[in-house]
Amino acid sequence: MQSAFKKFGNSTGAIIPKPMLSEMGAEAGDKIDIAFTDGQIVIKLINEHPRAGWAEAAAAIAAAGDDELVLGDFPNDDDETEWVW
């Protein structure tokens, strides 16, 4: 399937035909990742939240007992005052 680059203000874009968007499960407004690799523009649909899986990974680290402070707790020189929140 062929398309062409189009001018959009100061940018240039390509029109992706609707059948191709449907095939990849995408629609207008979806987030994508674009990379230039080996002379090709590669477009990937971003399906998950950037922090997906972080809560599960943190729970697994805690369950393994590997969640201790690396640097420990250290005060600032002027931390003599008790903070009230």
Buried (B, 14 or more C-beta within 10 A) or exposed (E): EEEEEEEEEEEEEEEBEEEEBEEEEBEEEEEEEEEEEEEEEEBEEEEEEEEEEEEEEEEEEEEEEEEEEEEEEEEEEEEEEEEEE
